[in-house]
């Protein structure tokens, strides 16, 4: 796929990675890791894993999301996502961050000031999809079209080009884990938009509506809950 | 051009602006209280704002009076509003166009206030000190505002058209916004250049608007400019250009709102009410069955949910 990745590409070509990570383009590491050829090779996903779960963002997987068996199953997942979008924008289910979320979704002017402050984007080879605005913009376009009254009528103005399908949704979920919520982006934003918060809210949607989440690293060593085995979910047993 | 057409059209467009502007502002203001997710610096933190500190550093801070600096906050706001400090520091390339664009708009706002006040004082037969100065100064002020704004808007438009950095997040609405603004600035420059006694003509329009006087004629270049300005003002509250209002909330109610919860206070009462709402998130680990509220879910033992 071309390096000039557009926001709408997030929903296209489900069988290809949206991008690839080239170690030569990453920020150089200090010795003894300064020579790429001396670095240990990245672990690749097994054939079995690739067959059972979605891996089409950048070749890495943070959430093991399933591949739908058929169109009906894909529709079920998509409907769950849309339902989650609406809950995210509701006072009943998300009063805790509703005002900052709505301000961040509605008033970003797309100046890209946040990109230069993002260490993931800077160190990650300035890959378009790692910009703080990439996931936010894809999410914003989905919210504008599918979760707001009259969204379908104003969609042409707001960018109606992001397809609502399992490819978009799973890539968005993965992208929410290409950010460590440091919020340097929010700190430098002239408007006060918080792309870190948008990422946080995308994770919340997946966790609280679709039951898909990635526990903090320290919890991953705990026993895996049998009920969630194979769904990429872990449970902390106390 | 007949004044009646222009005046009636302006009433209609200004009514749309006032209603949508008010509705949208109230909607932002009425969102429920939210949790604080700390982000530094908070300039009103007296003695600590400069290094990103907060009152939370203080031992048993709740027993001590809060020390705030309104002056620090006002200085920060002045630099940000007038000079776009954040953009200057973090996105210099865009500042070169964004600053003249915004500064041009500020000049025009000042000019509009002066013209409206001049119109009102003329109606009330009040003495108008400095009228002569205004007559010569207003076209200069307006011309500067239109030219600065136009240069900025053109630069931002071209940037969005060609910059690989800006293109991905640019929507058709962004181009429409800038094109409309560009039309406004160009029509303004033209009106200032060709309409003789521009400030007087503007004051007459203001007086006609106030007194609902539909008689007379308005010079065509000025009439066109006023209609473009009206269309822009009516369109503005529907767009992200309302960010000048949103920015008040993103700074004062989100970034800088570090008021702690006071037991028995207004915030606690509001939160207690919000916690009574029923949660309907569907993921099984939450255990939201459509009956449980926030308190029920937050206080449930995770081990109980598993069983």
Interface residues (C-beta under 8 A of the other chain):
Chain A: X4 X5 X6 X7 X80 X83 X84 X87 X91 X92 X93 X95 X96 X97 X98 X99 X100 X102 X103 X104 X106 X107 X108 X109 X110 X111 X112 X113 X115 X116 X117 X128 X131 X133 X134 X137 X156 X157 X158 X159 X183 X186 X187 X188 X189 X190 X191 X192 X193 X194 X197 X207 X208 X209 X210 X211 X225 X227 X235 X236 X237 X238
Chain B: X28 X31 X32 X33 X34 X35 X37 X39 X40 X80 X84 X86 X87 X89 X90 X91 X94 X98 X164 X165 X166 X168 X169 X170 X171 X172 X173 X174 X176 X240 X242 X243 X246 X247 X249 X250 X251 X253 X254 X255 X274 X277 X278 X279 X280 X281 X282 X283 X284 X285 X286 X302 X303 X306
